[in-house]
């Protein structure tokens, strides 16, 4: 039986519509949007506050979250510095060369110098691996403190006696860690309040202390390759 041209055209139109709908449904969790992602803020903390299991544990956390949304084919690194004789690591030196793109396809920085200069990090662009906004100052709960342990130029602190990395990310009790504000907003309109990576120290290293300071133990994750 020969179909009429209008019927064939109708079937073709329906097929095209179904294909388009399928494409619309593929978001970060489906892998299509996440395939180009090379930066995100973690949606969760591993569960022990600033005790991340050191740099290796923090990197595993970034890798696991990226893998869950289809971006596990890249090598993910947590933006964290460490201190101490023989163990000093600069966050800026472990995240690759860029460029870095969020889960919505927005470039937040083209290279390391731009990341630590005029970048595009805001509350709207510093999204999670699932392209979700992270609560900022004024939201409940406030989660704008992001663990970094770093100076504004992305390096470890040197020459001081104060803990700035919660024991190189192995403590969940006493101690302190430097955090940045992903929303670029703080108590005052000054440079530390606007800093994405070096705003102030925390009141402690456990989850309760991090929450009291204004965070949830979240991290910046970058694809290093």
N, C-alpha and C positions, 0 to 999 in steps of 0.2 A: 504494500500500500504506500503510495507516494504522499509525503506530507507537503502541505502548502508552504510557500515561503514565509508567510506571517507566522506560522506555527514554529518553523525552524528558528526564526529570529527571536521568538518569545522564549524558546528553550535556551538559546544562547545567552539571552539577557539574564535569565534566572541563574544560569551557571556562573556568569560573571559576578552577579550579586552575591552568591554564596562564597565565591573566592574572596571577594572584598571583605565580607563579614569575617571570614576566617582570619584574614590578615589583621583586621582591627582587634581581634581577640588576643593576638600574640603580644603580650607586654613583657616586662622584665622577667616575670615568672615563667614565661614561655620561651625565653631565650633570644627572641629576635631583637628587642631593644637592648638587652643586656650585652649582646655580642660586641657592641662598640664601646661599652662602658669601661673606663679605666680609672675611675675615682668614685668613692662613695663614703658616706658616714655610716657606721655600723648601726643596724636597727636594734641591736641588743648588746648587752654586756655578757661575757661568758658566765658570770655568776658569782665572782669573788672580788668584786670591786676593782681596785687597781692591781690586784694580784692576777696578772694575765698569763703567768707561767713564763715570764721573761719575754724577750723579743720573739723567740720561736713560738711561744704559745699565742702571742698576739697575731703573728703572721698566720698561724693556723686558723685563728678565728676569722680573719679577713678572707682567707682562702675558702673556708667552709661556707660563709655567707655568699660569696661570689658564685661558688659552685651550685648552690641551691637555686640560683636564678639563671643558670646557663652560661656563666662567665668564668668557669673554673679552668679554662684552657690557658689563662694567663697566670703569671707569677705575681701574687699579691703580697704587699708589704704594708705593715702598720706604720703610720707616721709617728715614730717614737724615738727619742734620744735616750741614751744611757750614760752614766758617769762612773768615774773611778779609775784608778791606775790599771791600765791594760784592758779596760772594758768600756772606754769612752766611744760612743757611736753617735753620729749626727743624723737626725731624722732626714735631712735634706739629701744625704749621701746614699740612702738605701731605697729610694723610690723610683729610680730610673731617670730618664731625661725628658719625659713628656712627649707630646702634649697629653693632657688629661681631660677626659670627657665624662660628664655625669650620666646617670641612667636615662635622662631625657634628651641626650645628645648635645648638651650645652658644654662648650669648652670652658673650663674654669681657669686654665693656664696653659700656655704653649711650651714652657720650659721651667727649669728650676728657678732662674732669676725672676721670671714673671710671677711665679707662684709666691715668691717672697718679696714681691714688689707690688705692682698694680694688677692684681688678679681679679677674677670674677666671682669670688666666693661671697655669697650672701645666704640668708635664710632660704631663699627661693631656689638657689642652685646647689647648696650643700645638702643634697637629698640622700636618702638611704639607697641600698642596693635594689630596693623595690620601687624606687622613684617617689618615695613618701617624704613629706616634709618632716623635719625634726622640730619638736617644740622649742621655742625660744623664750627669751625673757618676756614676761607678761602672760605666758601660757601656763597651764597647770597639767602636769608638773613641768617645771622649768628644766630643760635638758641641754641648755646651750653650752655648758662647760664640756669641752672635748679634751681628753687626755693627750698630752704631747711631750711634756718634760723638756721643752725646747725654748730657746731664745727666739726673738722675732725673726732672725735670719735662719732659723732651722737648725741650730747647733746645740750641743749639750752645754749645760752650765759648767764652768770650771772655776776653781779657786775658792769656792765657798764651802761651808760646813753644813748648810741646811739641805735637807733631803728635797730633791726636786723631781724624783722619779719613782717614789714609793719603793725604794730599794731595788731600782732597776726592774720595776714591774713584777715584784715578787711578794709585796706586802699587802695585807688587807686589814691591818690594824693601825698602829701609830705610824706617822710619817706624813708626807705631803708630796704633791705632784703639781707641776705647772700645767695649766689648762689654757685653751684658747676659746673664744666665743664664735661659734659657727654663724650666729646671726649678726655679729659685729655690733652688739649692743651691750652696754654695761650700766653700772650705777652712775657713772659720770660720762660726759662727752669728752673723753680723752683717748690718747693713743692705745693704752692697755685695754680699755673697754672695747675699742674697735678692732683689736687684734684677733685674728682667726686662730693663732697658734701660741700666743704668749701673753695671757691676760693677768693671771694671778695664781697663787698656790691654793691647794685644797686644804680643808680642815683636818683631813685624815685620809686613810686609804681604803676604808671599808665602804660598802654601798651606802650606809646611813650617812656617813660623813660626806661622801660625794654628793648625795642628794641635798644635804643641808647647805652645801656650797653653791648648788645650782646646776647639778649635772646628773648623769646616769651611768658614768663609766663608759661612755661611747668613744670611738676612735675614728680617725681618718684612715682610709685604706686607699692605696694607690697601686696600679699595675706597673710593675717595674720593667716590663718588656712590651 
